[in-house]
Amino acid sequence: MGGTEGERAEAWLTPADAEGALPLSVEAGWNQTLDDWRFMLSDGEGIGLRDGTGRWIATAIALPLAPDLAWLCMVLVAKDQRRRGIGTRLLGKCIDHVRARGAAAGLDATELGRPVYIPLGFRDLYTISRWRLPEAALRPDGEIGTVRAARLSDMEAIAAFDEARSSMRRRVVLHHLFRSAPQQALMVESGGRLLGYALGRPGRTAVQVGPVVADDEEVALALVARARPGTAMLIDVPDRHRRLARWLENQGAVRERGFTRMVLGPVPPGLDDPSRLFALAGPELG
């Protein structure tokens, strides 16, 4: 066990703390890498709790995704410190920080975490399923427009396309994903018009495919079918996209877990509509 309550010290996290915080997500079986932690602690604001030995035993991060929206993520508590209210306390400090700047707080709750958030005032927006494909080598499903590799010079157009359809202003997140895995960056064009894009990133246990944002499901299928990471793959799909889910099952995907997208405060316009959001960036990145 760690130190006593009096020996513990809360502190705001910095990117230099990423290596010390990483064991929390590893212990929980989550997919984040050290690079993910460094990015979130660089672009977001995180708070953590150390025990008397200096070990990080709990964290919570608020990641800005728009002027009126922050994403709460990496709410983690070491197994030997759980059920003491530590995670809820750190989460509350992040919520206070978000409210102080007049923004809503969003998150993707696990099936076990959702009952914790409801008493805090969070409301459900929609449900999501995480699909895992072992050794993903997908089969294309038809030809829609022109699917090509996205380049760095395409990222501003992709960010503008994303903002109009996701209700998030996450240029920094999208650029992080492109830098992490440029080989996973794809886009669909027709007549010189952007119809959809897909990004991805390496993970500790599997490649995460997403976000996938498109004007219709045919385009999304074309993008996901060409992701082909060549290793295990995770993709988080809103449950309303039944055709994509059936297609993934036909490829051998297994539903690993569920999430519920939730919000505290005024819902930014469009955030509750996943009709053109076919895969998340991951529950930690929106």
N, C-alpha and C positions, 0 to 999 in steps of 0.2 A: 504493500500500500504506500501511497505517497505521504506527504507531510500532513500535519493537522490543519484545520481550517485557518488557524492563525498564521501558519507558515506559508499559505498560498498567496500568490500575488497576481492580480489581473494586470494586463498590459496590452497596449495596442501593438499589433503585429506589424512587422516590416518584411520585405522580401528576404532579408537575411535570416528570418525565422522559418523559412519554408522547409529547410531540411529537418528541423526539429519537429515541425508539425506533421510532416509526411507520415510518420508511423501511425498517427491516428486514423488516416484514411486507409492505410494498409491493413491495420487491425480490423477495421470495419468491412474489409473486402471490397472497397470502392476502387474505381478505375483510374483515379487521378495520378498524374506523374509529378515529379519534382518541378518540372517546367510549368505545369498547370498551377501549382501552388505559388510559384514565384510570380506568375502573371496576375493571379487573383489578388495577391498581397501588394502588387505594384499598382494595379488599376483600381482596386477596391480598398475598403477599410475593414480590417479584421481585428478582433479582440480575442485574447486567449488567457488561459489560467495555467500557471505553473505550480507544481508541488514544491515541497521543501528541498528537493534534489535538483531543481531547475528543469525538470521534465515538463513539457507541455502536456496537460491532461485534458484540455478542452479548448475548442475554438468556435468562432462564428464570424462570418464575413458578409458585408454588404457591398455588392458590386453594382455600380451605376450603369443602367441600361437606357436611360433617357432622363431628361431634366425632371420628369414627374414620376420616375420609376427606379427603384433599386431592387436588386435581386439578392435575397438572403440565401446563403449557401454555406457548406462546410461546417454545419452545426454538428460537432463531434465531441464525444466525451469518451475518455479511456474506459475500457470495460470495468476496471477495478474501482472506478469513481462514479459509476452511474447510479441513478435513482436518488440523487441528493439535491436535485434542482439546479445543478451547475449549468447544464446546457440551456435551460429556460432562462436563467439569469443573464447569460451572455447574449442569448437571442434578444432578450428585452433591451439590452443596451444598444444593440444594433438597430432595433426598431425605433428606439428613442432618437438615435442619430439620424435615421431616415426621416422621421416625422419632423425633426427640427429644420430640415431643409424643404419641407412641404411636399414630400414625395410619397407615393404609395409604395408598399413593400410587397413584392411578389416572391413566390417560391414554388418548387415542385416537391410536394410532400410524399414520402414513402407511405406505404399502407400502414406501417406502424407509427409513423410520425404524424399523420393527419389528425388523430384524436388529441395530440398535444396542441396543435395550432388552432383548432376550432374555438376552445375557450378564450383564446387571445383575441378573437374577433376576425380571424381569417375566413374568407368565403370561397367556396369551390367555384372554379371556372369550367374546367373540363378534365377528363381522365386521359391517361397516357399509358401505353404499354411499352416495356423494354423487351426487345427481341434480340436474341443472341444466335449468331450463325457460326458454327465451328468451321474453320478453314474456308472462309467465304470466297467462293468463285462463282459469281452470279451469272445468269443467262439473260442477255438483253431481251426486252419485251417490245418488239416493234421499233420503228424509226420515227422519231418526232423531231422535226426541225434538224438542226445541226448541233450535235453534242461535241464539245471540244474542251480541251484543257483550258482552264482559266489562268490568266497571267496576272502578274502584279499590277500591270496597267489597267486591268479590268476591275480592280477592286473598288474604285469609287463608284462605278456604275452598279456593281453588285450591292454595295452598301445603300445606295439610293433605292434600288429595287427592293431590298430587304426592309428598309424603313417604311416604305409605303404598304407593306404587306404583313409585317410582324408587329407593328406598333412599338418597335424598339429603335433606339438610335445607338447601335452597337458597332460602329465602325472599328473601334479599338479591338473589340472581341474578334471581329471577322478578320482583321489583319493579323491578329495573333494566331488564329487557326490557319490562315494561309502560310504564315511563316513556319508553323509547326509541321505542316504536311502539304506542301505545294502539289505533290502528286495526287492528292485527293480532291483538288479543286477543279470542279467541272461547271460548265454552263451550257445552256441550250439557247440557240438563236434561231430566228426565222425571219427572213426578209430584213435582216439587220436589227431586229428587235429582240431584246432579252426576254425570255419566257420563264427562266428558272435557273437556279444554281444549286450546287451542293459543295459543302466543305467537310473536313474531317480532321481528326488529330490522332496521334498515337496515344495509347492508354497503357496502364500497367498490366492489364489482363487481356485487352482486346483493343482493336482500332475502333474509335467512336466515329460513326458516320453521322454527320449533321452539323449545322442545320441544312435542311433541304427545303427550299422555298420555291414555289412554282405557281403558275397561274391555273394549272389544272392537274389532275391525277396522272394523265398520260405523260406529261412532262416529268413529273416526279418519279414515275416508274422508270422512265428512260435514264434519269440521273442515278437512281439507286442501283439499277441493273448494271451500270458501268462503274460503280464504286470499286469493286474487285480488289479489296485490300490484300488478298492472298494469305490472310491469317484470320483468326477469330475476329468477329465483327459485332459491335453493339449498335443498335439504332432505336431511338425513342420516338414512337409514332403516336400522335393523338388518335384515340380510339374511333373517332368519326371516320377515319380513312380506312374503311373495311376492305376495299379492294387491295390496297397496298399491304395490309396485314395478311390477307389470304395469299397474296403472291409471295410474301416472305415465308409463310408456312410451307408453301409448295417448294420453296428453295431449301427447306430443311431447318428453318428458324424455329426456335423454341421461345415462348413467352417466359421471361425470367422473373419479372416483377412488374408492379404497377406504380404509377405516380398520380397525384392529383395536383393540377395547377391551381394555386390559391392566391388570393390577394387580400391585403389589409389596407383599407383606405379607398378613395375613389378609383374606380377602374379606368385606366387610360383608354381612350377610345380605340376599339378594335382588339384590345388584348384578350378579350374573351372569345374571339373568333379565330379558330385555327384552320379555317377553310383553305388557306394557302400556305399554311405551315405544316409540312408533311413529316418533318423530323426536327427534333430539338437540337440545339447545340450541346445538350446535356443538362441535367437538372442544376448544375452549378453555374452554367453560362447562359441560360435562358433559351 
